[in-house]
């Protein structure tokens, strides 16, 4: 969708609002890989509920199957899905990040709904550990793979190491050759119990020695299933790791389809400051996953549409993605000793070369919002 089409869509939106006697004007917006967002400034006295009540009429006018009304500060934001949604390619995104300013210990998540890159810094006291939730098809396993792959590309093995626990035995296959692995991928519940116990012992030793390097990231797919099969021993080990691990440089990323409070209650309470939530079945599931109500996670679209919940609020984002063959290729090259920074630069060179003949080359210069002269829109592809 080009700038002219965006301006025409904004005119149509204002026309619908005017037809329903709603005083408001479109002041700008964003185009993200999944959504077209319009920032609407209402006249004094206009109720949000009145705009919400005509969301179907707005959708029809804009040729979409739905329209979502949210707030952004003093403005109202109206979103409609793009007719041509596109995934956020992890390597392309990383190639356009200013690498010198990426904080140490950061993992890439994707693009926030304002078009800015979203990263999470694990060593931060406000992060430390991350819980990922979402049903089948939400992109839960894919975003965990993205976090692992981005950390591996941004850090040498002497800075970052992984313990991958995969009860399904297939989630991390493409990452099995990573040189950053502290041990081979763990897939058997009995072995997972033993490994988690070893991690607790290591945490206590590192804590006593005041050692926090290299950072060790323990990634557990299907966390609830592991807790159910491993019992109290698994719960006790994970609980100790998430309570005391950060100062020893140990972080836990857990992923689960349904974070049942009856299964994960002792682990979840205040121990996962950051929650990444994909599509869930109900508002109750969203509340349990987020630890707070009102996130709207039950309305997410799936396939990488996520909400990051932190102490500072909620951020909606589209998760970055890397296909299995690409991850396997990158993993192999890292195993061969090619630095991650070089692999990222290679992709950046390809992007710049391809952009030479691209009519949209100006939009490839940066991943952040790019204000355009004569338009209030910013495209972030």
C-alpha positions, 0 to 999 in steps of 0.5 A: 500500500503506497502513500496515496492509497493510505491518504485515500483510506484516511479520507474514507475513514473520516467520511464514515466518522462524519456520516455518524456525526462523530467529530474526529480527524485522522492525524497520521498512522503506521503501516506494519507488516500486519496492520494499517493503523490510523491515529484519530484525534476526537473532538471534545466530548466524543466517547470512545464507545461511540467509535467502537460501535461503528467498527463494522462500518469502518471495516467495510469502508476500508475493505477489511474484515474487521476493525479494532479500536484502541487508545494511544495516549490522548489519541484513538487508534483504529487498526485494520488488517492488511490484505497482504500481511508479511512476516518479519524476517529475523535476519533482515530486521537484525541487518538494519539494527544499529548493532553498536547500540544493541545492549549486551544480553539482548534478544530480538523479539520483533516489530512493535505496533509503532514500527520500532524494533522490540528487543528484550535485555535479559540481564535487566532487573526488570526482565531476568526471566521470560514466560511465553504463552500461546495456543497451537498456531500462535507462533509460541515456539517460533518466537522462542527460536527467534530469541535463541537465534538472535542471542547466538548471532549477537554473542560469542559462546564465551558470552552466552550459552544455552541449555535447551529442554525440549520434551516434544523432541522437535522444537529445537532440531534446527539449533542442535549444532549451535556452538553455544550449547552447554550440552546436547538438547535435552528431550527426556523428562528424567534427563531434564530433572537431572539437568535442572538440578545441575543448573541449580548447583551451578547457580549456587556456585556462581553466586558464591564466587560472584560470577555471572559470565558467560550468561546461561539461558535455560530454554524450556519448551512445553513447560507445563508438560515438563512440570506435570511429568517431572513433578515436585522436583522440577518445580523446586528446581525451576522455582529456585532458578527464577528466584535467584538466577539473574545475579548468577547470570542464569536466565529462564525462558519458559514456553507453554500452551496454557499457563495453568495456575494450578500447574505453574502457580508456584513458579509463575508468581512474581518470578517471570517479570516479562510475559510474551502472549500469543493467541489464547482461547479466552479472556481468563487464559489471557489473564492467567498468562499475563498475570493481569487482566485487560490485555486483550490477548484473546483477540490476537490473530495468531501466527506471530501476533503477540503482546509483551506484558511488563511492569511498564504496561503492554506492547503489541508486536509482530514476532520476527521469524526465521524458517528452519532451513535458514536457522540450520544454515546459520547454526552450521556456519556459527559452528564452523566459526563464522562470527554472528556479526559477519553473518548479519553484515552479509544479509545487510549487504544483500539488502543494500544491493537489492535496494539499488533497483527497488522503487521502495529503497527509501523504506529500507534505510531504517526499521524505525518510523520514517516520517514522510514530507506531505504525509503523516504515515510511516511504513515499517516493513 
